[in-house]
């Protein structure tokens, strides 16, 4: 889905979205959507945009740009390049946040955006102010919902149930009330055994 330009100049937003999509289309990893293979990062960016507009139809231009850039060129920093375990995972996530912010910033600068917009998108992509910044929270909600809708069923079959339940519980804790309400609706459409895992997570105290 290509979003309409929202800026006064009437072109840089569309140019930025097109450039983000073009880069994400280089992802060597593919997923199947509607029976057709497509680059995984390209699908992810479009799904993020879709969920963002469902959660916040009047989302700011900066938030829309951040949503589309959420996993920009993610394949260039693979998880396997980092040590196993929580410490390696957290370092990978921090490096990814900076990489996404820098990569998106380069595209936005070429599209004609100034330092203030670029800095704001970078902060959103690095989840600065999560739980205090409403836009960062909305971006986090969208990411969690994309995971639940498109990746949870496959992911959950690769791990032990107890680990999956704990991950879902922690994911729900990161979400707003609005996001959790959407998660409940999505869970209702999951296969019965996968839905049971989400329900177990929801039943556990925060």
Secondary structure, DSSP 4 states (H G I P E B T S, - for coil): -PPPP-STTSSHHHHHHHHHHHHHTT-S-EEEETTEEEEHHHHHHHHHHHHHHHH-TT--HHHHHHHHTTTTTGGGS-GGGS-SSHHHHHHHHHHHHHHHHHHHHHHHHHHT--HHHHHHHHHHHTTTTTTT-HHHHHHHHHHHHHIIIIIHHHHHTTS-HHHHHHHHHHHHHHS-HHHHHHHHHHHTTS-HHHHHHHHHHHHS--
